[in-house]
Amino acid sequence: LNDFETAVQSIPNVLECYSTSGDKDYVLKVVVESVHHYEKLLKTELVHLPNVASVHSTFALKQVKYTTHLPI
């Protein structure tokens, strides 16, 4: 998994990468111009990262709330 973490650092479209618990090992936040551009990124880069066995994609349809304020 260290190889994956190192390789994902070099992909400019990946804004965030989180190691997670549960069914998935990682969650990536990527930015692309369109679904077509996402498909290209997926086929040319993401599936070729070290140790990637499968990819599950989810798209945000709209932003309901966004804040960086921490209530502490």
C-alpha positions, 0 to 999 in steps of 0.5 A: 500500500505504500507504493499506492500512496506514493504513486497517488501523490503524482496525479494532479487531479487527485486533490485528497486521498484518505486511508479508510476503515471498512470495505474500501482501503482508500477514498480519493477526491478528484477534480475533472472537467467532465464525466468524459475526463473522469473516464479518461483519468480512470482508464489511463491512471487510476486503475494502473496505480500499484495494488489497485484491484477495483474502483468504485466511483461516486459523483456528487450531484450538488453541494448541499452544505460546505463549511470549513468552520469547526464548532470547537 
